[in-house]
Amino acid sequence: MERRGPGLLLRDILREDDPQITAIAAVIAALSPDILLLQEVDHDHDLHALRALRDRLAQDGPHYPHILALRPNSGMHTGHDMDGNGRCCDARDAQGYGAFSGQGGMALLSRLPIDHDAVRNFSDLLWRDLPGALLPTHDDGTAFPSPETQAVQRLSYTGHWVVPLMLPSGPLHLLAFHATPPVFDGHEDANGRRNHDEIRFWQVFLDGAFGPPSQARFVLMGDANLDPDNSDGRQGAIRALLADPRLHDPRPMRPGPVAPTPDKSGDPRLHTVDWPDPGPGSLRVSYILPSRDLRVTGTGIHWPEDSATASRHRLVWVDLTLP
């Protein structure tokens, strides 16, 4: 749900004949999740598009009385040459790639109440302030592309949120994010390093580096843009996160059998996206990782034959029983 200019997503939703919006509504209606995190959905200040989308989803499926969409870093103007190509200021010079403010943000829709006052937004954390940050450098060891850019460069490509959902038994915390693609850069590997650190942020957070972390009843979910077996990025970050003893990887799978993917290792049923040629094809990049105290009662990846109309990414789902 990323468009080429501001307001176009709202236009397409209100027309009620956009094939992608219709397909998205059908996919969501088929599963009717209680909690839905959308990625790459354009953001506007007053959430007009998100409210219109919420109303459109309710025509065929679930109604979500509670929504949250914080301003993303995507498209946020910096005034600097952030990618080191000698020019300013195009889409790659925003805090996160975007031709306009809010392009390709995140949105949360929920049947459960959101404690808005207790939401923690780490999207403004400077990359250099992450402990052990893998900041890119030139061959001579100086900051890439410059000390001035690293002084303003945020870690989050889109955002890192900690969102409490209110239940009668107490809050359930969602740890939501969308990391940068670890490609589209040069030998300095700026995007690969940033992707690595965006994923590693959650382990640093759970270690308590940014205040009291969630100890129980939390779910880490989002698009890491990294496959633990087949991506071009620094796979150590996602492998370490999946192996963290505080988290449980329920390994959602699409219905099988699924034919092996040429030149790829791992189980192809785990893949959550299918990029068309000449892209990387199918990979596992989206994750739902509950805390160890939550009991997983069902998982899957919704992959109907016509789902590509909705998105090249597929809907990943996990059913949980809370203690």
C-alpha positions as CSV (number, residue, x, y, z in Angstrom):
1,M,0.0,0.0,0.0
2,E,2.8,2.3,-0.9
3,R,2.0,4.9,-3.6
4,R,4.0,7.4,-5.6
5,G,2.7,10.5,-3.9
6,P,0.9,11.7,-0.8
7,G,-2.9,11.3,-0.8
8,L,-2.9,8.6,-3.5
9,L,-3.5,5.7,-1.1
10,L,-6.5,7.5,0.3
11,R,-7.8,8.2,-3.2
12,D,-7.5,4.5,-4.1
13,I,-9.2,3.3,-1.0
14,L,-12.1,5.7,-1.4
15,R,-12.6,4.7,-5.1
16,E,-13.6,1.2,-3.9
17,D,-12.5,-0.4,-7.2
18,D,-8.8,-0.6,-6.7
19,P,-7.8,-4.3,-7.3
20,Q,-5.0,-4.3,-4.8
21,I,-7.2,-2.9,-2.0
22,T,-9.9,-5.4,-2.8
23,A,-7.4,-8.2,-2.7
24,I,-6.0,-7.0,0.6
25,A,-9.4,-6.9,2.1
26,A,-10.1,-10.4,1.0
27,V,-6.9,-11.7,2.4
28,I,-7.5,-10.1,5.8
29,A,-11.1,-11.2,5.8
30,A,-10.1,-14.8,5.3
31,L,-8.1,-14.9,8.5
32,S,-9.7,-12.1,10.5
33,P,-6.8,-11.6,13.0
34,D,-7.4,-9.8,16.3
35,I,-4.1,-7.9,15.9
36,L,-2.8,-6.8,12.5
37,L,0.5,-5.1,11.7
38,L,0.7,-3.7,8.2
39,Q,3.9,-2.8,6.5
40,E,4.7,-0.3,3.7
41,V,1.4,1.5,4.1
42,D,1.6,5.3,3.4
43,H,1.2,7.5,6.5
44,D,-0.6,10.8,6.8
45,H,-0.7,13.1,9.8
46,D,-4.3,12.6,10.7
47,L,-4.5,8.9,9.6
48,H,-7.1,9.6,7.0
49,A,-5.9,6.7,4.8
50,L,-5.7,4.3,7.7
51,R,-9.2,5.1,8.9
52,A,-10.5,4.7,5.4
53,L,-8.7,1.4,5.1
54,R,-10.1,0.2,8.5
55,D,-13.6,1.0,7.2
56,R,-13.0,-0.8,3.9
57,L,-11.8,-3.9,5.7
58,A,-14.9,-3.9,7.9
59,Q,-17.1,-4.2,4.8
60,D,-16.0,-7.8,4.2
61,G,-14.2,-8.8,7.4
62,P,-13.1,-7.6,10.8
63,H,-13.7,-4.2,12.4
64,Y,-10.7,-2.8,14.2
65,P,-11.8,-0.1,16.7
66,H,-8.2,0.6,17.8
67,I,-5.5,1.9,15.4
68,L,-2.0,3.2,15.7
69,A,0.4,4.7,13.1
70,L,3.3,6.8,14.3
71,R,5.2,9.0,11.8
72,P,7.7,6.7,10.1
73,N,11.3,7.6,9.3
74,S,10.6,6.7,5.7
75,G,10.6,9.9,3.6
76,M,11.6,12.1,6.5
77,H,13.8,14.8,5.0
78,T,17.3,15.2,6.4
79,G,18.9,17.9,4.3
80,H,22.0,15.8,3.9
81,D,23.6,13.5,1.3
82,M,22.9,10.3,3.3
83,D,23.9,7.8,0.6
84,G,27.2,9.4,-0.4
85,N,26.4,9.9,-4.1
86,G,27.3,13.6,-4.0
87,R,23.7,14.8,-4.4
88,C,20.9,15.9,-2.1
89,C,18.1,15.5,-1.6
90,D,16.4,12.5,-3.2
91,A,14.5,9.5,-1.8
92,R,17.7,7.8,-0.6
93,D,18.6,10.9,1.5
94,A,15.6,10.6,3.8
95,Q,16.0,8.9,7.2
96,G,14.4,5.9,5.5
97,Y,13.9,5.5,1.8
98,G,10.9,7.6,0.6
99,A,10.0,10.2,-2.0
100,F,7.7,12.0,0.4
101,S,7.2,12.1,4.2
102,G,5.3,9.0,5.4
103,Q,5.8,6.9,2.2
104,G,5.9,3.2,3.2
105,G,5.1,3.4,7.0
106,M,3.7,0.9,9.5
107,A,0.2,0.7,10.9
108,L,-1.3,-1.4,13.7
109,L,-5.0,-2.3,13.8
110,S,-6.4,-4.1,16.8
111,R,-9.6,-5.4,18.4
112,L,-7.8,-5.0,21.7
113,P,-7.5,-1.5,23.3
114,I,-4.1,0.2,22.8
115,D,-2.6,2.1,25.7
116,H,-1.5,5.0,23.7
117,D,0.0,6.9,26.7
118,A,2.4,4.0,27.3
119,V,3.6,3.4,23.8
120,R,7.4,3.6,23.5
121,N,8.7,4.9,20.2
122,F,12.4,4.3,19.5
123,S,12.3,5.5,15.9
124,D,14.3,8.7,16.7
125,L,17.2,6.7,18.2
126,L,20.4,7.7,16.4
127,W,22.2,4.8,14.9
128,R,25.5,5.8,16.5
129,D,23.8,5.6,20.0
130,L,23.1,1.9,19.7
131,P,25.7,0.1,21.8
132,G,28.1,-1.7,19.5
133,A,26.8,0.0,16.4
134,L,28.3,-1.3,13.1
135,L,28.6,2.2,11.5
136,P,29.9,2.2,7.9
137,T,33.2,3.7,7.1
138,H,35.3,4.7,4.0
139,D,38.4,2.7,3.2
140,D,40.5,5.1,5.3
141,G,38.3,4.5,8.3
142,T,36.5,7.8,8.3
143,A,32.7,8.0,8.8
144,F,30.6,7.1,5.8
145,P,29.4,9.2,4.1
146,S,30.5,11.9,6.6
147,P,30.5,12.7,10.3
148,E,27.7,15.2,9.7
149,T,25.4,12.6,8.3
150,Q,26.2,10.1,11.1
151,A,25.3,12.8,13.6
152,V,21.7,12.8,12.3
153,Q,21.3,9.3,10.9
154,R,18.6,7.4,12.8
155,L,18.8,3.6,13.3
156,S,15.2,2.8,12.2
157,Y,14.5,2.6,8.5
158,T,10.8,2.8,9.3
159,G,10.3,2.5,13.0
160,H,10.8,0.5,16.3
161,W,7.7,0.5,18.5
162,V,6.8,-1.1,21.8
163,V,3.0,-1.0,22.0
164,P,0.9,-2.2,25.0
165,L,-2.4,-3.8,24.3
166,M,-4.8,-4.0,27.2
167,L,-6.4,-7.3,28.3
168,P,-8.3,-8.0,31.4
169,S,-5.3,-10.1,32.6
170,G,-2.8,-7.3,32.0
171,P,-1.0,-5.8,29.0
172,L,0.4,-7.7,26.0
173,H,3.3,-5.8,24.5
174,L,3.9,-5.7,20.8
175,L,7.5,-5.1,19.6
176,A,7.0,-3.9,16.0
177,F,9.6,-2.9,13.4
178,H,10.4,-2.8,9.7
179,A,14.1,-3.0,8.8
180,T,15.9,-1.6,5.8
181,P,16.7,-3.9,2.8
182,P,20.4,-5.0,3.3
183,V,21.2,-4.2,-0.4
184,F,21.2,-1.2,-2.8
185,D,24.5,0.2,-1.4
186,G,28.2,0.0,-2.1
187,H,31.3,-1.7,-0.7
188,E,30.8,0.2,2.6
189,D,27.7,-2.0,3.2
190,A,25.8,0.8,4.8
191,N,22.4,-0.8,4.3
192,G,23.7,-4.3,5.3
193,R,25.1,-2.9,8.5
194,R,22.0,-0.9,9.3
195,N,19.7,-3.9,8.7
196,H,22.0,-5.9,11.1
197,D,21.7,-3.3,13.8
198,E,18.0,-2.7,13.4
199,I,17.4,-6.4,14.1
200,R,20.0,-6.5,16.9
201,F,18.3,-3.5,18.5
202,W,15.7,-5.9,20.0
203,Q,18.2,-8.0,21.8
204,V,19.8,-4.8,23.2
205,F,16.4,-3.6,24.2
206,L,15.6,-6.9,26.0
207,D,18.9,-6.6,27.8
208,G,17.6,-3.4,29.3
209,A,19.8,-0.9,27.5
210,F,16.9,1.5,26.9
211,G,15.0,1.2,30.2
212,P,13.0,-1.6,31.7
213,P,12.3,-4.1,29.0
214,S,9.3,-6.4,28.6
215,Q,10.0,-9.5,30.7
216,A,6.9,-11.5,29.7
217,R,3.8,-11.4,27.6
218,F,5.3,-9.8,24.5
219,V,5.4,-10.5,20.8
220,L,8.2,-9.3,18.5
221,M,6.8,-8.9,15.0
222,G,7.8,-7.3,11.7
223,D,9.7,-7.4,8.5
224,A,13.4,-7.9,9.1
225,N,14.1,-7.9,5.3
226,L,16.5,-10.8,6.1
227,D,16.4,-14.5,5.6
228,P,18.6,-16.6,8.0
229,D,19.7,-18.9,5.3
230,N,19.6,-17.1,1.9
231,S,19.7,-13.3,2.1
232,D,22.6,-11.2,0.9
233,G,22.7,-9.4,4.3
234,R,24.5,-10.1,7.5
235,Q,22.6,-13.2,8.5
236,G,24.2,-13.4,12.0
237,A,21.7,-10.8,13.3
238,I,18.6,-12.7,12.5
239,R,20.1,-16.0,13.4
240,A,21.0,-14.6,16.9
241,L,17.5,-13.2,17.3
242,L,15.8,-16.5,16.4
243,A,18.0,-18.3,18.8
244,D,17.4,-15.9,21.7
245,P,16.1,-18.0,24.7
246,R,13.6,-15.2,25.6
247,L,11.8,-15.7,22.3
248,H,10.1,-18.6,20.6
249,D,10.2,-19.1,16.8
250,P,7.0,-21.0,16.0
251,R,8.2,-21.3,12.3
252,P,4.9,-20.5,10.5
253,M,4.6,-22.3,7.2
254,R,2.6,-22.1,4.1
255,P,0.5,-25.1,3.2
256,G,2.6,-27.7,1.5
257,P,4.0,-29.5,-0.2
258,V,6.1,-26.8,-1.7
259,A,8.7,-27.5,-4.4
260,P,12.4,-26.7,-3.4
261,T,13.6,-23.3,-4.5
262,P,16.7,-23.5,-6.8
263,D,19.9,-22.2,-5.3
264,K,18.3,-21.8,-1.8
265,S,18.7,-23.8,1.4
266,G,16.2,-24.2,4.1
267,D,12.5,-25.2,4.0
268,P,10.7,-23.2,1.3
269,R,7.4,-23.5,3.2
270,L,8.9,-20.9,5.6
271,H,9.2,-18.2,2.9
272,T,7.0,-15.2,3.5
273,V,7.6,-13.2,0.3
274,D,8.0,-13.9,-3.4
275,W,9.8,-11.1,-5.3
276,P,9.4,-11.3,-9.1
277,D,12.3,-11.6,-11.5
278,P,14.9,-10.2,-11.5
279,G,14.5,-10.1,-7.7
280,P,15.7,-12.6,-5.2
281,G,12.6,-14.8,-5.5
282,S,11.0,-16.3,-2.3
283,L,12.6,-15.7,1.1
284,R,11.7,-15.7,4.8
285,V,11.7,-12.0,5.9
286,S,8.6,-11.5,8.1
287,Y,8.5,-12.9,11.6
288,I,6.2,-13.3,14.6
289,L,8.3,-14.2,17.7
290,P,6.3,-14.6,21.0
291,S,7.9,-14.5,24.4
292,R,8.6,-17.9,25.9
293,D,5.7,-17.7,28.4
294,L,3.1,-17.5,25.6
295,R,1.6,-20.8,24.3
296,V,1.4,-21.1,20.5
297,T,-1.7,-22.9,19.4
298,G,-1.5,-22.4,15.7
299,T,0.6,-20.9,12.9
300,G,0.7,-20.4,9.2
301,I,1.4,-18.3,6.2
302,H,-1.7,-17.4,4.1
303,W,-0.7,-18.1,0.5
304,P,-3.7,-18.3,-1.8
305,E,-3.0,-18.6,-5.5
306,D,-4.2,-15.0,-6.3
307,S,-2.5,-13.4,-3.3
308,A,0.1,-11.6,-5.4
309,T,-2.5,-9.0,-6.3
310,A,-2.6,-8.0,-2.7
311,S,1.2,-8.0,-2.1
312,R,4.3,-9.9,-2.9
313,H,4.5,-10.3,0.9
314,R,2.2,-12.9,2.4
315,L,0.2,-12.7,5.6
316,V,2.0,-14.5,8.5
317,W,-0.2,-15.5,11.4
318,V,0.2,-17.0,14.9
319,D,-2.5,-18.0,17.4
320,L,-1.6,-17.5,21.1
321,T,-3.0,-18.5,24.4
322,L,-2.0,-16.0,27.2
323,P,-1.2,-17.2,30.7
